Amino acid sequence: MDVRAQLVMVFHLDKCIGCHTCSISCKNIWTDRRGAEYMWWNNVETKPGVGYPKKWEDQGTFKGGWVADGNHLRLRALGKGPTLLNMFFQPNMPKMEDYYEPFDFDYGNLYGAAEGTDQPVAEAFSQISGRKIETIRGGPNWDDDLSGSPLYAAKDVNLEESRIVEEYGKMFMQYLPRICNHCLNPACVASCPSRAIYKRGEDGIVLVDQNVCKGWRFCTSACPYKKVYFNWDSGKAEKCIFCFPRTETGQCNACAHSCVGRIRYVGVLLYDAEGVAQALLKPDDQLVDAHRAVILDPHDSAVREGARKNGVSDLWLEASVKSPVHALVKEFGLALPLHPEFRTLPMAYYIPSLSPVLSTPGDSHELMEHGLFPEAETLRAPLGYLASLLSGGNREVVAAVLAKLVALRSFMRARNLHQPMDAGVLEKAGLDEAAAVQLYRLFAIGGYDERNVIPAQQREEQDPYVRKGASGFGILTKAGRGK
């Protein structure tokens, strides 16, 4: 067992209101500069929809992520040999039209224009070429709130039946916030011929070394989530850094800190690095269970001892016990990975949203015995759609999560209204009263320190006298801190 620690974010989709405050806070801090205008390290998409960049989930076009090939994994797009042969040509990379041409408006013309017969206007211009743009044709959330659109929503690759977006009584909508997943098996790291991308040992954050990056852009092609961008001004790759300057001091990420709906939870997971490769060889419909099996119990003495051997401090072990992420992902099994079939083992998880009753007459109007929601199969957001998004197509996994959410709401509603409570509702869903109270607190009334349990980095916490002289050239003994 090779125990490692990872900082992880969980998104509760039921609470996202699509305000984009997270995107703006991230943009203002990290990508408000030349060459990064089109980069949205955090973006919020409307689903069903094509997303950003357009149709990023279509690996038939972009060929990102990994595929299981017998007893090993290989990059879907290019291996080592083909990488050398394609150093200067990559046919599967998103193009400018898949993102958008970044633009701004000439506000100076409003007060600096020469006297004329018409009111001056602030015309749009390209932030790349500087030329005037007559018609703006795209943006990072161009299809925002257009889930009934045959132009965008019908092209969502997760829809089993695209005609559903054209039926007024059946169409549905939800928001999907996205950041880099800081995967345990990152395709971007494996594809980089310069070895410029690396995964930090202390917290699992994936970063690009700007001094090493040569701008080959294989990372952009290999990332199935298309969360690695190319800075056209510097010629380097850039991506979400999980706000590591903030997390190293125990503060939560800017996107999570600014979230209006408080949908985000940040905490530590302990996992077995030796089990990652075998977990990712499982069939698509078994991947969620395989993900959960890789995550370890921080209360287990063997796990804690293994973590200490790998340099995980007691401060981080304590944080892993209190982690809201461990509770949501492992303990209660409510949070699911985004597209686990890409086989990168993403470290961002999503709690699926409950959707309202269908408005068309029929069986869908028949509520469950506790009178709040219909059966999972008849929820407005199709079970197959959510399964395609969050469980590798396994409907049973998503149905089990929705059953827990329904039971939780039913139980807490009765409790708060002083109505008779049926404990069988919780038991049927695999929960008990203590779990319901804990989850209710996390979802509804938990404060900042309950939703975000982020330990400071180990190096700053260790006694400087212990660290002093602990590293060297390693001529006689192996070099390493604390040894």
C-alpha positions in Angstrom: 0.0 0.0 0.0 1.5 3.3 -1.1 -0.5 6.0 0.7 -0.6 9.5 -0.8 -2.6 12.6 0.1 -4.6 14.7 -2.4 -6.5 18.0 -2.2 -10.0 17.5 -3.7 -13.0 19.6 -4.6 -16.6 18.4 -4.5 -19.4 20.3 -6.3 -23.0 20.0 -5.2 -24.9 20.6 -8.5 -28.3 21.0 -6.8 -26.9 24.3 -5.3 -25.3 25.9 -8.3 -27.3 28.8 -9.6 -25.0 29.5 -12.6 -24.0 33.0 -11.5 -20.4 32.6 -12.8 -19.0 34.4 -9.7 -16.4 31.6 -9.4 -15.3 32.1 -13.0 -14.9 35.9 -12.6 -12.9 35.5 -9.3 -10.6 33.0 -10.9 -10.2 35.2 -14.1 -9.4 38.3 -12.1 -6.7 36.6 -10.1 -5.0 34.2 -12.6 -5.8 34.9 -16.3 -6.4 38.6 -16.7 -3.4 39.2 -18.9 -2.2 39.0 -22.5 -2.3 35.6 -24.1 -4.7 34.3 -21.5 -7.9 36.1 -22.5 -9.7 33.0 -23.7 -8.5 30.9 -20.7 -11.2 30.1 -18.2 -9.5 27.8 -15.6 -12.9 27.8 -13.9 -16.0 27.9 -16.1 -19.6 27.1 -15.7 -21.5 25.3 -18.5 -25.2 24.8 -19.1 -26.1 21.1 -19.5 -27.4 19.8 -21.8 -25.0 21.8 -24.0 -21.8 21.7 -26.0 -19.7 23.2 -23.2 -16.3 25.0 -23.5 -14.5 24.4 -25.7 -17.3 23.2 -27.9 -18.0 19.5 -27.7 -15.0 18.8 -25.4 -16.6 15.6 -24.2 -16.5 14.1 -27.7 -13.3 12.0 -27.6 -14.1 10.6 -31.1 -13.0 14.1 -32.3 -10.4 15.2 -29.7 -9.1 11.8 -28.6 -8.2 12.8 -25.1 -7.7 10.5 -22.0 -6.7 6.9 -21.8 -8.1 3.6 -23.1 -7.7 0.2 -21.6 -5.7 -2.0 -24.0 -5.6 -5.5 -22.5 -3.7 -5.3 -19.2 -2.4 -1.8 -19.6 -3.5 1.7 -20.3 -2.4 3.8 -23.3 -3.1 7.3 -24.3 -6.0 7.5 -26.7 -4.3 9.9 -29.1 -0.6 9.3 -29.3 2.1 7.1 -27.8 5.8 7.8 -27.5 6.6 6.9 -31.1 3.7 8.8 -32.8 4.4 11.8 -30.5 7.8 12.2 -32.1 6.4 11.8 -35.6 3.7 14.4 -34.9 5.8 17.1 -33.0 4.7 19.8 -35.5 1.2 18.6 -36.4 -1.7 17.6 -34.1 -5.0 17.1 -35.9 -7.0 16.5 -32.7 -6.5 19.8 -30.9 -9.3 22.3 -30.4 -9.1 25.3 -32.7 -9.9 28.9 -32.2 -13.5 28.4 -33.4 -13.9 25.7 -30.7 -13.1 28.3 -28.1 -13.8 31.9 -29.3 -11.9 34.8 -30.5 -11.4 36.9 -27.3 -12.7 40.4 -27.6 -13.1 43.7 -25.8 -14.9 46.9 -26.5 -13.4 50.2 -27.5 -14.8 52.2 -24.5 -12.3 55.0 -25.2 -14.4 55.9 -28.3 -17.3 56.8 -26.1 -15.6 60.0 -24.8 -12.8 60.4 -27.4 -14.7 60.2 -30.6 -14.6 63.3 -33.0 -17.7 65.4 -33.2 -20.3 63.8 -35.6 -24.0 63.4 -36.3 -24.3 60.0 -34.5 -23.8 58.9 -31.0 -20.4 57.2 -30.5 -20.4 53.5 -29.7 -18.0 51.1 -28.2 -17.3 48.7 -31.0 -15.9 45.2 -30.4 -12.3 44.4 -31.4 -10.2 41.2 -31.3 -7.8 41.0 -28.3 -5.5 38.9 -30.5 -5.3 40.8 -33.8 -6.7 44.2 -32.7 -9.0 44.2 -35.7 -12.7 45.3 -35.5 -15.2 42.4 -35.0 -18.5 43.1 -36.8 -20.3 40.1 -35.2 -19.4 38.4 -32.1 -19.9 34.6 -32.7 -18.8 33.0 -29.4 -17.9 33.2 -25.8 -17.0 31.0 -22.8 -20.7 30.5 -21.9 -22.2 31.2 -25.3 -25.0 28.7 -24.8 -25.8 29.8 -21.3 -29.3 28.8 -20.2 -30.1 27.5 -23.8 -30.8 23.9 -22.7 -33.8 23.9 -25.0 -31.8 24.8 -28.0 -31.5 22.4 -30.9 -28.4 24.4 -32.0 -26.5 23.7 -28.7 -28.3 21.4 -26.3 -29.2 18.8 -28.9 -25.5 18.3 -29.6 -24.7 17.2 -26.1 -23.0 13.9 -26.4 -24.6 12.6 -23.2 -28.1 12.8 -24.5 -29.5 9.4 -25.5 -32.5 11.1 -27.2 -31.7 14.6 -28.5 -35.3 15.3 -29.3 -36.0 15.7 -25.6 -34.7 19.3 -25.8 -37.4 20.2 -28.2 -40.3 19.0 -26.0 -41.3 21.9 -23.8 -42.7 19.6 -21.1 -39.6 17.4 -20.9 -36.6 19.7 -21.4 -34.3 20.1 -18.4 -31.3 22.2 -17.4 -28.6 22.2 -14.9 -25.2 23.9 -14.5 -21.8 22.2 -14.5 -18.9 24.1 -13.0 -15.5 22.8 -14.1 -11.9 23.2 -13.1 -8.8 21.1 -13.8 -9.5 17.7 -12.1 -5.9 17.3 -10.9 -6.2 13.6 -11.8 -4.4 10.7 -10.2 -3.5 9.5 -13.7 -3.2 12.7 -15.7 -3.0 12.3 -19.4 -1.5 15.8 -19.7 1.5 14.7 -17.6 2.1 11.5 -19.6 1.8 13.2 -23.0 4.4 16.0 -22.4 7.6 15.3 -24.3 9.4 18.0 -22.3 8.3 16.6 -18.9 7.2 20.2 -18.1 4.0 19.0 -16.3 4.2 17.3 -13.0 2.0 16.2 -10.1 3.1 17.6 -6.7 3.8 14.9 -4.2 2.6 16.9 -1.2 -0.9 17.7 -2.3 -1.5 16.1 -5.7 -1.9 19.4 -7.6 -0.8 19.2 -11.3 1.3 22.1 -12.4 3.2 23.3 -15.6 6.8 24.3 -15.1 6.9 27.5 -17.3 10.7 27.3 -17.5 10.6 23.8 -19.0 7.5 24.0 -21.2 8.3 24.2 -25.0 4.7 24.8 -26.1 4.3 21.5 -27.9 0.6 21.4 -26.8 0.4 17.6 -26.5 -1.0 18.3 -23.0 -3.9 20.2 -24.6 -4.7 17.3 -26.9 -4.3 14.6 -24.2 -6.5 16.2 -21.5 -10.0 14.8 -22.1 -11.5 17.7 -20.1 -9.6 20.3 -22.3 -8.4 22.2 -19.2 -4.9 22.9 -20.4 -4.6 26.0 -22.5 -2.0 27.5 -24.8 -0.8 31.1 -24.1 -0.4 32.4 -27.7 1.7 35.3 -26.3 4.2 33.4 -24.2 4.1 30.2 -26.2 3.6 28.1 -23.0 0.9 25.8 -21.7 -1.1 27.1 -18.7 -3.8 25.5 -16.5 -5.7 25.7 -13.2 -3.2 25.6 -10.3 -5.9 24.9 -7.7 -4.9 28.2 -6.1 -1.9 26.6 -4.5 -0.6 29.9 -3.1 -3.8 30.1 -1.1 -4.2 26.4 -0.1 -0.5 26.3 1.1 -1.6 28.7 3.8 -4.8 26.9 4.6 -7.1 29.2 2.6 -9.6 27.7 0.2 -9.5 28.3 -3.6 -10.8 31.7 -4.9 -13.6 29.9 -6.8 -14.8 28.1 -3.7 -14.3 31.2 -1.5 -16.5 33.4 -3.8 -19.2 30.8 -4.5 -22.6 32.4 -3.9 -24.4 29.1 -3.6 -21.8 27.5 -1.3 -21.8 24.5 -3.6 -18.1 23.6 -3.2 -16.3 21.5 -0.6 -12.5 21.3 -0.3 -10.6 18.7 1.7 -8.1 15.9 1.8 -8.4 12.4 0.5 -5.9 9.6 1.2 -5.5 7.1 -1.6 -3.5 4.0 -2.5 -1.2 4.9 -5.4 -0.5 1.2 -6.1 -4.2 0.6 -6.8 -4.7 3.3 -9.4 -3.5 1.5 -12.5 -5.6 -1.7 -11.8 -8.7 0.4 -10.9 -8.6 2.1 -14.3 -8.6 -1.2 -16.1 -12.1 -2.0 -14.9 -15.0 -1.9 -17.4 -16.8 1.5 -17.7 -19.7 0.6 -15.5 -17.4 -0.6 -12.6 -15.2 2.5 -12.6 -17.0 4.4 -9.8 -16.7 1.5 -7.4 -13.0 1.1 -8.5 -12.5 4.8 -7.7 -14.0 4.5 -4.3 -11.8 1.4 -3.6 -8.7 3.4 -4.2 -9.6 6.0 -1.6 -8.5 4.9 1.9 -10.1 5.2 5.4 -8.1 7.9 7.3 -9.2 6.3 10.6 -7.3 3.0 9.7 -4.1 2.7 11.7 -2.3 0.9 8.8 -3.3 3.7 6.4 -2.1 6.4 8.8 1.2 4.6 9.3 1.7 4.2 5.6 0.9 7.9 5.1 3.4 8.9 7.7 6.1 6.8 5.9 5.4 8.9 2.8 5.8 12.2 4.6 2.2 13.0 5.2 2.1 15.1 8.4 -0.2 14.6 11.4 -1.8 17.9 10.5 -2.8 16.5 7.1 -3.9 13.2 8.7 -6.1 15.1 11.1 -7.6 17.1 8.2 -8.3 13.9 6.3 -10.4 12.7 9.2 -12.4 15.9 9.2 -12.5 16.2 5.4 -16.0 16.9 4.0 -14.7 15.5 0.8 -14.1 12.1 2.3 -17.6 12.1 3.8 -19.2 12.9 0.5 -17.1 10.8 -1.8 -16.3 7.7 0.3 -18.3 7.5 3.5 -21.7 8.3 2.0 -21.0 7.7 -1.7 -22.8 10.8 -2.8 -20.2 12.5 -5.0 -19.3 11.0 -8.4 -16.4 11.6 -10.8 -16.9 13.5 -14.1 -16.6 11.1 -17.0 -14.7 8.3 -15.2 -14.5 6.5 -18.6 -11.8 8.9 -19.6 -9.6 6.9 -17.1 -7.6 9.7 -15.7 -9.2 9.2 -12.2 -10.3 12.8 -11.8 -10.0 14.4 -8.3 -13.1 16.6 -8.7 -16.4 15.1 -7.8 -20.0 16.0 -8.4 -23.2 15.4 -6.4 -25.9 15.1 -9.0 -28.9 17.4 -8.8 -32.4 16.4 -8.2 -34.8 17.6 -10.9 -38.5 18.5 -10.7 -41.5 16.4 -11.7 -42.2 16.2 -15.4 -45.1 18.5 -16.4 -46.6 16.1 -18.9 -49.6 14.0 -17.8 -49.0 10.4 -16.9 -47.2 8.2 -14.5 -44.6 10.8 -13.9 -47.0 12.7 -11.7 -47.2 9.9 -9.2 -44.9 10.8 -6.3 -43.1 8.3 -4.1 -44.8 7.4 -0.9 -43.3 10.3 1.0 -44.7 12.7 -1.5 -41.8 14.8 -2.5 -40.2 13.4 -5.6 -41.1 10.9 -8.4 -39.1 7.7 -8.9 -35.6 8.3 -10.1 -36.4 6.8 -13.5 -39.1 9.5 -14.0 -37.1 12.5 -12.9 -37.0 15.3 -15.4 -33.2 14.9 -15.9 -33.0 11.4 -17.5 -31.1 8.9 -15.4 -29.2 7.8 -18.5 -28.0 11.4 -19.0 -26.6 11.7 -15.5 -25.1 8.2 -15.8 -23.3 9.2 -19.0 -22.0 12.3 -17.2 -21.0 10.9 -13.8 -20.8 7.1 -13.7 -19.5 5.7 -17.0 -23.1 4.8 -17.9 -23.9 2.9 -14.7 -27.5 4.0 -13.9 -27.7 2.0 -10.7 -24.9 4.1 -9.2 -26.7 7.4 -10.0 -30.0 6.0 -8.9 -28.6 5.1 -5.5 -27.2 8.6 -5.0 -30.5 10.2 -6.0 -32.3 7.9 -3.6 -30.1 9.1 -0.7 -30.7 12.7 -1.6 -34.5 12.2 -1.8 -34.5 10.3 1.6 -32.4 13.0 3.2 -34.8 15.8 2.1 -37.9 13.8 3.1 -36.5 13.0 6.6 -35.2 16.5 7.3 -38.3 18.2 6.0 -40.4 16.1 8.4 -38.0 16.8 11.3 -37.9 20.5 10.7 -41.7 20.7 10.4 -42.3 18.5 13.4 -44.1 16.0 11.4 -43.9 12.2 11.9 -40.6 10.9 10.6 -40.3 7.5 8.9 -36.8 6.1 9.7 -37.4 3.5 7.1 -37.0 6.1 4.3 -33.4 6.6 5.4 -32.7 2.9 6.0 -34.0 2.0 2.5 -31.5 4.5 1.0 -28.6 3.3 3.1 -28.5 6.1 5.6 -29.3 6.5 9.2 -30.4 9.5 11.4 -26.9 10.5 12.3 -25.8 10.5 8.7 -28.8 12.6 7.7 -28.0 15.2 10.4 -24.4 15.3 9.3 -25.2 15.7 5.6 -27.9 18.3 6.3 -25.4 20.3 8.2 -22.9 20.1 5.3 -25.4 20.9 2.7 -27.5 23.6 4.4 -25.9 25.3 7.4 -22.3 24.3 7.6 -19.9 27.2 7.9 -16.7 28.0 6.0 -14.5 25.8 8.2 -16.8 22.8 7.8 -17.0 23.1 4.1 -13.3 23.7 3.6 -10.8 21.7 5.7 -7.4 22.6 4.1 -4.2 21.9 6.1 -1.2 24.1 5.5 1.7 22.6 3.8 4.0 20.2 5.7 7.2 22.1 5.1 5.9 25.1 6.9 4.6 23.1 9.8 7.7 21.1 10.5 10.2 22.2 13.1 12.9 24.1 11.3 15.6 22.6 13.5 14.4 19.1 12.4 14.6 20.1 8.8 18.0 21.9 9.1 20.6 19.9 7.3 18.2 17.2 6.3 18.9 17.5 2.6 22.2 17.0 0.8 23.9 15.5 -2.1 23.2 11.9 -1.0 26.7 10.6 -1.6 26.8 8.2 1.3 23.1 8.0 2.2 20.0 8.7 0.1 19.0 12.4 0.2 15.7 13.4 1.6 14.0 15.7 4.0 13.6 14.3 7.5 16.0 11.4 6.9 
